[in-house]
Amino acid sequence: MGLIIGTDGQPLSQSDYEGATRGSRGKNWPAPSVGPNRALAKAGRPLRNRTRHAYRNSLLMRSGINKNTTNEIGKGYTLLSTCEREDFREKVNKLWRVIATQLDPWGDLNFGGLCHLAALSRRMSGEVFIRRLHRRIDSGLIAPVQVELLEADMCPQELNRRISATRRIIQGIEFQGKVKVAYWFYKAHPDDGLESVSLHDCIRVPARDVIHHYKPTRPGQVRAEPETAAALLKDRTFHEYNDNELIRKRERAGFTGVLYRESFGEQDWEFDPSTGQPMYADAEASSTTETISAGSWLRMVPGEKALPFDGDDTGQGYADFVRWESLLYSAGMDIPYPLLTGDWAGLNDRLVRAFLNEYRRSISFDQENLSGFQVAYGIWRWVIDSLISTGQLSAPGFAASPWIYYDVDVRPDAWKHLHPEQDINARNKAVASHISNGEREAAEYGTDIEKNMQVNARLLKKWRQACENEGIEQPTQLGGLFSAVEGNHET
């Protein structure tokens, strides 16, 4: 057998990796070498559009995206300043509670709602842009700043230009060397059809006024792909197959049975061969298709028999096939199969705890490094800048060292207990054995421990006062609200 010679004139040796084979098993395997930005240059737009179409029409796609978003954001993030200056920390935390309700220029969403919409857009479109809007001091806002969410389509991915030797625009984002300095946006959504839009209608927005919320999957990636990219084709094929199966069932359900004769004679023709007139007065008997309503049978022509159709079982193995396809689909969406489909058959609490813990680790990454860092922390910095620049907060040395004032604890909404009694006991033991602490456990719940203690103390004081006013001796074991407090006091 002769050797195969490569372009360098050297024999091509057999690959040490089966996945890199050039034999018959790999000859129809297109895998071009494509950079991270070139790969999305043409694929980004159809991936976004197809994902949005699937979200509008596919039950599984909508379920997967919605549940991933809900688990990531929950009710929203709790932001608490951790600045070392106590007066600054207390004042900004008090102001933030009101500012969080004033950030949306449309007035429809609070801070939690904006975070949810941003995460939903990132998962559906791969990315979303958040623009800072400076407002007038007399606008009635506590902090004269608001944020606007812009879809990925607003930043033209086809815009690539060399501006100077060191400055260029890559897929709508302007770079000075390796640093992002600006974003280019359409003045209106290019696909809304409200007005004619071209590249000449773009505006340049400095990078300091934009948050690019996305999850890069390759180093050097400028734009992003929807999280559904790997599952899109399977979703489309599976959706069409299942829909066709449903239509087949619906159409077949309209046929109850068939009337037939085992043999035909000269008198069995429904029409007279000479005149063409029906041989029977019964109009229903003369039709070629009989309509039989549920629970009734029509009178038949002598010699005819009825053959009712069997029920439709959808074919052998249909349920197993659908389940396996749904398992692959859930893997492509990074969501547990039972959570995606609602099929919890055959599971016990240990299995549920195992796969939910793994799923929550993945979601926790998004909470900490994507929506938490990019969105929540980014908006927080804008608010701090606005409050300090308008003189509402005193921040000595802010220009030289702003990060001590930006310091914030971003706390996501707490996970609900899988087993409340076991989980709470485990947390108490972790604090008692100094593996954890009360502040950390409160942070896991997405709450402020100092505020919790103040509220509990105030309510306990009211409880004791109410007992005293009614002439009731306070029991040693208080049920309900203050049972944990009283129990800890006794020990």
Legacy VTK file of the C-alpha trace (Angstrom):
# vtk DataFile Version 3.0
C-alpha trace
ASCII
DATASET POLYDATA
POINTS 491 float
0.000 0.000 0.000
1.424 3.364 -1.026
1.927 6.306 1.266
-0.176 9.459 1.104
2.080 12.479 0.670
1.149 15.863 2.130
1.688 19.311 0.597
5.101 19.513 2.287
6.216 16.357 0.508
6.269 14.350 3.734
4.167 11.203 4.324
0.997 11.730 6.322
1.238 9.560 9.399
-1.774 8.105 11.147
-3.247 10.510 13.745
-2.731 9.654 17.390
-6.243 10.958 18.073
-9.231 9.123 16.645
-11.139 12.400 16.628
-8.548 13.841 14.225
-8.654 10.964 11.756
-8.779 11.738 8.038
-10.087 8.326 7.147
-13.511 7.376 5.862
-15.174 8.011 9.208
-14.027 11.625 9.238
-14.111 12.621 5.579
-17.587 14.184 5.792
-16.815 16.072 8.962
-16.449 19.788 8.163
-14.544 21.516 10.958
-12.891 24.679 9.634
-10.487 26.742 11.701
-12.467 29.887 12.500
-11.593 32.712 14.881
-14.003 33.699 17.669
-15.209 36.849 15.916
-15.334 35.500 12.385
-17.487 32.595 13.596
-20.199 34.995 14.774
-19.850 37.573 12.012
-22.522 35.887 9.892
-23.957 33.388 12.356
-24.826 35.847 15.127
-27.896 37.378 13.513
-29.621 34.119 12.390
-28.859 32.507 15.760
-30.581 35.392 17.555
-33.551 35.444 15.219
-34.070 31.692 15.347
-33.812 31.622 19.119
-36.396 34.374 19.433
-38.678 32.565 17.000
-38.291 29.351 19.004
-38.978 31.248 22.232
-42.221 32.509 20.726
-43.342 29.111 19.422
-41.469 26.217 21.084
-42.764 25.079 24.459
-39.488 23.479 25.555
-37.363 26.414 24.405
-39.538 28.914 26.243
-39.549 26.726 29.349
-35.765 26.304 29.359
-34.931 29.990 28.867
-37.526 31.191 31.368
-36.501 28.737 34.080
-32.789 29.434 33.666
-33.495 33.158 33.939
-35.818 32.772 36.921
-33.302 30.633 38.793
-30.539 33.140 38.078
-32.365 36.311 39.121
-35.190 35.129 41.377
-36.807 38.193 42.923
-33.736 40.307 42.201
-30.437 41.266 43.809
-29.957 42.909 47.192
-27.146 45.492 47.073
-25.531 46.580 50.334
-22.644 49.010 50.517
-19.628 47.625 52.375
-17.681 50.878 52.430
-15.488 51.192 55.531
-16.923 54.642 56.264
-20.020 53.935 58.341
-21.773 57.251 57.632
-21.324 56.779 53.872
-22.486 53.164 54.047
-25.654 53.896 56.001
-26.686 56.844 53.847
-26.107 55.172 50.482
-27.977 52.029 51.560
-30.933 54.180 52.573
-30.895 56.123 49.285
-30.535 52.962 47.207
-33.871 51.571 48.368
-35.602 54.437 46.578
-33.200 54.729 43.633
-33.819 51.063 42.801
-37.392 52.019 41.879
-36.401 54.964 39.649
-33.859 53.457 37.249
-36.195 52.501 34.403
-36.846 55.485 32.054
-40.147 53.858 31.052
-41.194 53.480 34.676
-42.260 49.869 34.151
-39.539 47.944 36.018
-37.633 48.285 39.237
-34.007 47.238 39.636
-34.913 43.545 39.974
-37.068 43.718 36.852
-34.221 45.320 34.868
-31.854 42.554 36.002
-34.381 39.914 34.937
-34.893 41.483 31.499
-31.121 41.795 31.018
-30.522 38.136 31.924
-33.433 36.994 29.738
-32.058 38.988 26.795
-28.561 37.579 27.331
-29.799 34.013 27.315
-32.083 34.550 24.335
-29.891 36.816 22.186
-26.437 36.102 23.580
-25.976 39.654 24.780
-27.666 42.898 25.734
-26.358 46.443 26.073
-27.190 48.683 29.029
-26.755 52.402 28.461
-26.419 55.050 31.143
-28.770 58.000 30.688
-27.779 61.223 32.428
-30.746 63.187 33.728
-31.180 66.772 34.874
-30.685 67.500 38.550
-34.218 68.907 38.719
-35.718 65.747 37.131
-37.184 64.636 40.450
-34.893 61.630 40.693
-32.818 61.072 43.815
-29.851 60.130 41.624
-30.038 61.886 38.225
-29.259 58.707 36.297
-31.312 55.986 34.617
-30.486 52.927 32.509
-31.786 51.824 29.121
-31.627 48.247 27.856
-30.719 47.885 24.171
-31.125 44.668 22.205
-28.100 43.137 20.501
-29.514 44.234 17.114
-29.022 47.870 18.109
-25.248 47.454 17.792
-24.580 46.654 14.089
-22.547 43.455 13.975
-21.641 44.088 10.336
-19.964 47.431 11.166
-16.193 46.868 10.773
-13.949 49.826 9.965
-10.366 50.910 10.376
-10.382 54.450 11.802
-6.671 54.976 12.369
-3.475 53.010 12.855
-4.455 52.168 16.443
-8.229 52.552 16.389
-10.780 50.337 14.667
-14.415 49.239 14.912
-14.993 45.492 15.268
-18.596 44.338 14.945
-19.941 47.652 16.180
-17.503 48.078 19.084
-14.697 50.639 18.849
-11.260 49.690 20.151
-8.186 51.772 20.917
-5.597 49.037 20.656
-7.020 46.355 22.963
-9.248 48.686 24.994
-12.947 49.240 24.338
-13.525 52.977 24.025
-16.993 53.263 22.467
-20.051 51.440 21.149
-21.979 52.301 17.992
-25.764 52.049 18.159
-28.645 52.597 15.782
-30.930 55.459 16.760
-33.890 53.088 16.422
-34.273 49.327 16.202
-33.359 48.344 12.623
-36.046 45.644 12.426
-38.981 47.454 14.004
-40.019 48.919 10.656
-40.903 52.235 12.232
-38.455 54.222 10.143
-35.655 53.748 7.652
-32.351 53.035 9.364
-28.870 52.681 7.892
-25.320 52.705 9.173
-25.325 56.482 8.753
-27.958 56.651 11.496
-25.615 55.234 14.147
-24.432 57.225 17.141
-21.226 56.774 19.106
-21.603 56.161 22.853
-18.500 56.177 25.103
-17.706 52.834 26.711
-17.973 54.368 30.195
-21.712 54.801 29.563
-22.347 51.241 28.346
-22.475 47.845 30.034
-22.034 44.963 27.591
-23.800 42.080 29.310
-22.658 38.859 27.659
-20.849 35.580 28.300
-17.761 35.108 26.124
-16.995 31.476 25.325
-13.625 32.083 23.628
-10.772 34.466 24.496
-10.884 37.609 22.392
-14.584 37.227 21.582
-16.229 40.598 20.944
-19.877 39.538 20.539
-21.698 36.496 21.910
-23.925 33.618 20.875
-27.290 32.685 22.422
-27.078 29.937 24.999
-29.453 27.898 22.830
-27.084 27.716 19.829
-26.326 23.994 20.208
-29.991 23.064 20.748
-31.610 25.174 18.018
-31.598 22.651 15.168
-32.733 19.818 17.424
-35.486 22.020 18.826
-36.726 22.848 15.337
-36.645 19.235 14.121
-38.156 17.805 17.288
-40.840 20.491 17.384
-41.884 19.778 13.788
-41.857 16.010 14.348
-43.963 16.222 17.479
-46.334 18.699 15.853
-46.763 16.419 12.817
-47.475 13.496 15.135
-50.113 15.564 16.923
-51.725 16.546 13.613
-51.699 12.913 12.464
-53.523 11.931 15.631
-56.060 14.707 15.174
-56.769 13.777 11.566
-57.020 10.063 12.329
-59.328 10.706 15.275
-61.949 11.906 12.779
-62.246 8.423 11.226
-64.164 5.950 13.355
-64.266 3.025 10.961
-64.944 1.839 7.429
-67.936 0.093 5.790
-67.000 -2.714 3.428
-68.430 -5.725 1.551
-66.725 -9.039 1.257
-68.052 -9.530 -2.285
-69.876 -7.513 -4.922
-72.798 -8.500 -7.133
-74.644 -6.752 -9.902
-77.160 -5.314 -7.445
-74.474 -3.933 -5.149
-73.556 -0.929 -7.284
-74.572 2.326 -5.654
-75.292 3.925 -9.064
-77.315 2.573 -11.978
-74.798 1.938 -14.787
-77.404 2.994 -17.397
-78.843 6.205 -15.930
-76.116 7.181 -13.413
-78.802 7.750 -10.768
-78.334 6.516 -7.186
-79.819 3.084 -6.690
-80.666 3.844 -3.054
-82.819 6.646 -1.671
-80.685 6.932 1.460
-78.323 9.853 0.691
-75.906 8.778 3.395
-75.705 5.285 1.953
-74.827 6.714 -1.449
-71.823 8.682 -0.187
-68.345 7.221 -0.308
-67.460 8.470 3.173
-69.593 7.802 6.234
-69.653 10.163 9.228
-70.321 8.212 12.390
-70.779 10.224 15.593
-69.566 8.871 18.893
-71.780 6.122 20.304
-74.000 5.668 17.225
-74.023 3.544 14.097
-75.757 4.233 10.802
-78.046 1.806 8.963
-75.985 -0.026 6.369
-76.770 -1.402 2.933
-77.450 -5.137 2.999
-74.204 -7.032 2.707
-72.046 -4.295 4.265
-70.033 -4.805 7.443
-68.500 -2.292 9.848
-64.762 -2.382 10.691
-64.000 0.028 13.550
-60.460 1.423 13.684
-58.157 0.511 16.551
-56.951 3.197 18.925
-53.807 5.141 18.037
-50.806 4.071 20.144
-48.365 6.495 18.377
-46.034 3.665 17.513
-43.846 1.385 19.566
-41.194 3.162 21.623
-42.571 6.668 21.047
-42.470 7.633 24.731
-38.870 6.420 25.119
-37.840 8.253 21.970
-39.407 11.528 23.109
-37.788 11.222 26.525
-34.329 10.599 25.064
-34.653 13.538 22.696
-35.753 15.725 25.602
-32.716 14.578 27.607
-30.411 15.664 24.778
-32.331 18.901 24.500
-31.943 19.627 28.225
-28.199 18.937 27.956
-27.951 21.536 25.199
-29.817 24.041 27.370
-27.802 23.261 30.546
-30.932 22.572 32.562
-31.977 19.333 34.316
-34.451 17.260 32.332
-37.112 17.112 35.121
-36.933 20.879 35.570
-37.277 21.462 31.829
-40.131 19.047 31.145
-41.854 18.650 34.516
-41.330 14.872 34.351
-40.262 13.893 37.887
-41.188 10.209 37.583
-38.819 7.749 39.248
-36.948 10.366 41.308
-36.435 10.535 45.046
-35.299 13.431 47.223
-31.629 12.368 47.107
-31.506 12.351 43.317
-33.323 15.673 43.179
-30.871 17.176 45.659
-27.897 15.845 43.655
-28.807 17.262 40.260
-30.230 20.508 41.680
-26.984 21.153 43.559
-25.033 20.722 40.334
-27.469 22.931 38.453
-27.295 25.610 41.123
-23.493 25.687 40.910
-23.814 26.576 37.234
-26.435 29.223 37.963
-24.312 30.593 40.827
-21.515 31.265 38.360
-23.858 33.394 36.268
-25.096 35.194 39.377
-21.601 36.001 40.605
-19.750 36.757 37.382
-22.352 37.828 34.819
-25.581 39.435 36.017
-24.112 40.144 39.458
-20.813 41.667 38.330
-21.702 43.102 34.929
-25.248 44.364 35.544
-25.775 44.890 39.284
-22.262 46.089 40.116
-22.058 48.176 36.930
-25.312 50.021 37.660
-24.257 50.470 41.294
-21.075 52.279 40.196
-23.111 54.622 38.005
-25.403 55.443 40.935
-22.466 56.110 43.272
-20.853 58.387 40.668
-24.097 60.320 40.307
-24.707 60.713 44.041
-21.158 61.899 44.702
-20.976 64.242 41.700
-24.245 65.936 42.747
-23.019 66.418 46.320
-25.509 64.077 47.993
-22.715 61.925 49.388
-19.464 63.073 50.947
-16.558 61.029 49.602
-13.127 62.501 50.391
-10.438 61.225 48.031
-12.954 59.751 45.588
-11.118 61.021 42.499
-7.872 59.343 43.544
-9.350 56.134 44.987
-12.989 55.540 44.004
-12.999 51.795 44.634
-13.375 52.058 48.403
-16.708 53.821 47.778
-17.800 51.385 45.058
-17.387 48.455 47.457
-20.701 46.602 47.575
-22.066 43.205 48.556
-24.199 41.850 45.706
-26.568 39.263 47.162
-28.749 37.155 44.856
-32.159 35.919 45.867
-31.840 32.898 48.143
-32.523 29.351 46.968
-35.520 27.755 48.592
-34.804 24.877 50.945
-34.881 21.391 49.493
-35.522 20.083 53.025
-36.217 23.063 55.314
-35.574 21.401 58.678
-32.365 19.674 57.605
-31.060 22.730 55.755
-31.667 25.164 58.608
-30.185 22.787 61.189
-27.117 22.395 58.981
-26.715 26.171 58.782
-27.019 26.522 62.570
-24.382 23.834 63.115
-22.075 25.464 60.548
-22.237 28.760 62.458
-21.843 27.040 65.845
-18.740 25.160 64.656
-17.292 28.348 63.064
-17.366 26.857 59.591
-19.594 29.779 58.663
-20.962 32.899 60.300
-24.290 34.663 60.651
-23.438 37.380 58.147
-22.490 34.856 55.478
-25.647 32.831 56.069
-27.752 35.991 55.788
-25.956 36.795 52.546
-26.864 33.327 51.247
-30.475 34.231 51.952
-30.012 37.496 50.074
-30.769 39.610 53.162
-29.003 42.057 55.502
-28.244 40.537 58.922
-28.104 43.929 60.658
-31.527 44.857 59.333
-32.853 41.418 60.288
-31.631 41.831 63.870
-33.105 45.323 64.152
-36.489 44.200 62.869
-36.541 41.088 65.063
-35.564 43.126 68.125
-38.287 45.683 67.411
-40.914 42.954 66.941
-39.764 41.136 70.094
-40.084 44.364 72.050
-43.638 44.817 70.748
-44.460 41.218 71.655
-43.297 41.658 75.232
-45.157 44.960 75.536
-48.354 43.357 74.216
-48.080 40.524 76.768
-47.536 43.036 79.563
-50.518 45.171 78.479
-52.794 42.120 78.455
-51.524 40.903 81.799
-50.082 37.725 80.291
-46.953 36.211 81.718
-44.502 35.635 78.877
-44.091 31.904 78.281
-40.631 30.406 78.474
-41.149 28.810 75.068
-42.450 31.215 72.464
-43.957 29.624 69.411
-43.776 30.777 65.828
-41.997 34.048 65.197
-39.644 34.197 68.187
-39.122 30.535 68.962
-35.543 30.506 67.658
-34.704 33.683 69.560
-36.081 32.390 72.840
-34.426 28.984 72.377
-31.023 30.578 71.830
-31.580 32.798 74.882
-32.226 29.817 77.144
-29.115 27.980 76.036
LINES 1 492
491 0 1 2 3 4 5 6 7 8 9 10 11 12 13 14 15 16 17 18 19 20 21 22 23 24 25 26 27 28 29 30 31 32 33 34 35 36 37 38 39 40 41 42 43 44 45 46 47 48 49 50 51 52 53 54 55 56 57 58 59 60 61 62 63 64 65 66 67 68 69 70 71 72 73 74 75 76 77 78 79 80 81 82 83 84 85 86 87 88 89 90 91 92 93 94 95 96 97 98 99 100 101 102 103 104 105 106 107 108 109 110 111 112 113 114 115 116 117 118 119 120 121 122 123 124 125 126 127 128 129 130 131 132 133 134 135 136 137 138 139 140 141 142 143 144 145 146 147 148 149 150 151 152 153 154 155 156 157 158 159 160 161 162 163 164 165 166 167 168 169 170 171 172 173 174 175 176 177 178 179 180 181 182 183 184 185 186 187 188 189 190 191 192 193 194 195 196 197 198 199 200 201 202 203 204 205 206 207 208 209 210 211 212 213 214 215 216 217 218 219 220 221 222 223 224 225 226 227 228 229 230 231 232 233 234 235 236 237 238 239 240 241 242 243 244 245 246 247 248 249 250 251 252 253 254 255 256 257 258 259 260 261 262 263 264 265 266 267 268 269 270 271 272 273 274 275 276 277 278 279 280 281 282 283 284 285 286 287 288 289 290 291 292 293 294 295 296 297 298 299 300 301 302 303 304 305 306 307 308 309 310 311 312 313 314 315 316 317 318 319 320 321 322 323 324 325 326 327 328 329 330 331 332 333 334 335 336 337 338 339 340 341 342 343 344 345 346 347 348 349 350 351 352 353 354 355 356 357 358 359 360 361 362 363 364 365 366 367 368 369 370 371 372 373 374 375 376 377 378 379 380 381 382 383 384 385 386 387 388 389 390 391 392 393 394 395 396 397 398 399 400 401 402 403 404 405 406 407 408 409 410 411 412 413 414 415 416 417 418 419 420 421 422 423 424 425 426 427 428 429 430 431 432 433 434 435 436 437 438 439 440 441 442 443 444 445 446 447 448 449 450 451 452 453 454 455 456 457 458 459 460 461 462 463 464 465 466 467 468 469 470 471 472 473 474 475 476 477 478 479 480 481 482 483 484 485 486 487 488 489 490
